[in-house]
Structure formats: C-alpha cells, structure tokens
Amino acid sequence: MISSAFLTFGFAALVLAGFAWRKSPTLVRGALRSAILRFIEILPRIACALLAAGFISKIAPADVIGHLIGYESGLKGILIATAFGGFTPAGPIVAFPIVVVLLSAGAGYPQVVTFLTAWSVFAFHRVMIYEAPLMGFRFVGVRLLSSMILPPISGLIVWGLIELTGFLR
C-alpha cells in the first residue's frame, strides 16, 4: 500500500526535477547521483535500526512500559517520557523505531508525543557534544530552561484532545 506521504514527496520530487531540468539537465543527473549515494549510505543504518527495534519490541516488558508511560499513567508518565526522551542518545533512524516499540508495548499517545518532543528539544547527548562546547554553558542553560516546559505541554495538549474528543484512545 502506497502512503499519502510517499505520494506527496514523490510528486514534490517530480516537480522539482522538472524545474531543475528546465534550468539544466545536468542538475537532474547530479541530483540523482547524490540521492542514490545518500540512499546507499543510509540504507544499512535503517535496516539495522529496524532490526534492533524488532528485537526490542520482543524483549521490552510491555507491562512495565504500559505502567510507566501508558495512557493511564497521566502526568507522571508524561514527566517520565520527558526524561526518557531527553536522555535518548540517538538520531531519528533509532528514535522513531523506539517510538514504534513504545506504542506496541502499551505507551500512550500523550506520553509518546512527549518523548518525541523531549528527544528533539533536549537531546542531552547533542547538548554536551556540540552545543555546550560551541555556544557555552550559559547559552545552553538559558535555552534548556526556556524550553523545559515544551515536552510536558505537548503531552498535556494531546491528553486534553483525547479526553475531549475520544480520538486515539
């Protein structure tokens, strides 16, 4: 089954290819070569991440995950998901399969949205490797303090929408 995202990106790529072709056919050849090289580079990472996610989904204790960050865990689960997301040292190729595992193990949508928000906003491994050495600890402190509330708020918004509409329950 072809997803709407695939169709949207495919259509956008064709439109952009048309513009590039009008400008110069060599641009299209260069772009295709670059895309193929990037695909070959990233394919093994995706395969390994999905394989790891498959193994994790079989060994993850669903009852523990459901208890800690299931829908019924409420605000406590949202706060746990905030910490878990912020301290997940991974890029998107690993983080999104983790989300699939969490959902299949009983995590709630508010908690998973919180996890993803914390992972993208905090990413403490990136803070320590890149941000603090380049920008300084004062900047890092201001940025982290000013964005600390974002993951819990995102989870609470999803929780409120589910409670109001019953959607995704």
JORAVEN-V721773 format. One record per residue. N is the residue number from 1. RES is the residue in three letters. D_CENTER is the distance of its C-alpha to the mean C-alpha in whole Angstrom. Layout:
n;res;d_center
N;RES;D_CENTER
N;RES;D_CENTER
//
This chain:
n;res;d_center
1;MET;23
2;ILE;21
3;SER;19
4;SER;19
5;ALA;16
6;PHE;18
7;LEU;21
8;THR;20
9;PHE;18
10;GLY;22
11;PHE;24
12;ALA;22
13;ALA;23
14;LEU;26
15;VAL;27
16;LEU;26
17;ALA;28
18;GLY;31
19;PHE;31
20;ALA;31
21;TRP;34
22;ARG;36
23;LYS;35
24;SER;36
25;PRO;35
26;THR;35
27;LEU;31
28;VAL;30
29;ARG;31
30;GLY;30
31;ALA;26
32;LEU;27
33;ARG;28
34;SER;25
35;ALA;22
36;ILE;24
37;LEU;24
38;ARG;20
39;PHE;20
40;ILE;22
41;GLU;20
42;ILE;17
43;LEU;18
44;PRO;19
45;ARG;15
46;ILE;14
47;ALA;17
48;CYS;17
49;ALA;13
50;LEU;14
51;LEU;17
52;ALA;16
53;ALA;14
54;GLY;17
55;PHE;19
56;ILE;17
57;SER;17
58;LYS;21
59;ILE;21
60;ALA;19
61;PRO;22
62;ALA;21
63;ASP;23
64;VAL;22
65;ILE;18
66;GLY;20
67;HIS;22
68;LEU;20
69;ILE;17
70;GLY;18
71;TYR;19
72;GLU;22
73;SER;21
74;GLY;21
75;LEU;21
76;LYS;21
77;GLY;18
78;ILE;16
79;LEU;17
80;ILE;17
81;ALA;13
82;THR;13
83;ALA;15
84;PHE;13
85;GLY;9
86;GLY;12
87;PHE;13
88;THR;11
89;PRO;12
90;ALA;10
91;GLY;8
92;PRO;5
93;ILE;8
94;VAL;9
95;ALA;5
96;PHE;5
97;PRO;9
98;ILE;9
99;VAL;7
100;VAL;10
101;VAL;13
102;LEU;12
103;LEU;13
104;SER;16
105;ALA;17
106;GLY;18
107;ALA;15
108;GLY;15
109;TYR;13
110;PRO;14
111;GLN;13
112;VAL;10
113;VAL;9
114;THR;10
115;PHE;8
116;LEU;5
117;THR;8
118;ALA;10
119;TRP;7
120;SER;7
121;VAL;11
122;PHE;12
123;ALA;11
124;PHE;15
125;HIS;15
126;ARG;15
127;VAL;17
128;MET;20
129;ILE;20
130;TYR;19
131;GLU;20
132;ALA;22
133;PRO;25
134;LEU;24
135;MET;24
136;GLY;26
137;PHE;26
138;ARG;27
139;PHE;24
140;VAL;22
141;GLY;23
142;VAL;24
143;ARG;20
144;LEU;19
145;LEU;21
146;SER;21
147;SER;17
148;MET;18
149;ILE;18
150;LEU;15
151;PRO;13
152;PRO;16
153;ILE;17
154;SER;14
155;GLY;14
156;LEU;18
157;ILE;18
158;VAL;16
159;TRP;19
160;GLY;21
161;LEU;21
162;ILE;21
163;GLU;24
164;LEU;25
165;THR;25
166;GLY;24
167;PHE;21
168;LEU;19
169;ARG;21
//
